[in-house]
Amino acid sequence: MKKSKYLFPEDYMADPSVHVFEDKIYIYPSHDRESGIEENDNGDHFDMNDYHVFSMDDVDGGEIKDHGVVLSVKDIPWAGRQLWDCDVAFKDGKYYMYFPLKDQNDIFRIGVAVSDKPYGPFIPEKHPMMGSYSIDPCIFEDNGKYYMYFGGIWGGQLQRYRDNKALESALIPENDEPAIHSKVALLSDDMLEFAEAPKDVVIIDENGKPLLHGDKHRFFEASWMHQYNGTYYFSYSTGDTHLICYATGDNPYGPFTFQGEILTPVVGWTTHHSIVEFKGKWYLFFHDSVPSGGKTWLRSMKVIELEYDLEGKIKTIEGLEN
Ligand code: FUB
């Protein structure tokens, strides 16, 4: 598949987190909708209130199945508003959905909902995860251990925290200061809490220096982790410079050395992805706003094949307009 293709033209779905469960592709996207809220830097216009799950037996030419609504804001006891990018993990016969949602004080927290099936429905826990904050949880399993990567600046509120503590006021670094890092934490055995205090996911340049806030390749949101030939690939969105980039390391905590761009800007402000291997091929799932005529809060999910060179470098996908 050398061209990208839209996966579900019937509705607006974004931020596709993709896993292979029961030999099928399962897609866990955000469900975009028009709620009439004006666009702002706080991301209030991303006013989503439920999730659907999708599955496919094949990526190339396979039918996509919509399993319908699997979790709604109205069913989450601690809910305020805005269900953003979620992810799902499987352990010991159960599926755990991790989702960011603003609580009743308008603070993003991360919640967990549980199901016996990869296609839900997911039953939410009564409280958000203790000590959780910000957005975009991504779960990565490595040798039976499960790690959550998370965080996003601006509307994702990560600039309001340092060392896992809330600041009196948000702190965006100067351009010549180190960038704000994504976070990673081991999950507890029951998958419902952090087993340790979240740590910084540090991205360094070829000289071992952390990327600076003014670098167009610095982390903004949309963490994803995958492994290829024994190397750990941390990929992410650069937000206001609209790139999907990646950095590699030799363990799940990093540091990760910046490697390059995976995807150049798409139509729409946000860019967000996941990377998965299925039937011997690697795929990039992502979204753009072409079908909505550029409305960044109405995005459509897509897929394209991903290629590595002989050294394991990901070939940049450029200039996708449709
Ligand atoms: O979908 C809402 C937010 O937009 C996500 O959480 C971010 O990563 C961005 O894609």
Boltz pocket constraint, residues with backbone or C-beta under 6 A from the ligand:
constraints:
  - pocket:
      binder: B
      contacts: [[A, 14], [A, 15], [A, 30], [A, 46], [A, 83], [A, 84], [A, 85], [A, 135], [A, 136], [A, 152], [A, 221], [A, 222], [A, 270], [A, 271], [A, 272]]
      max_distance: 6.0
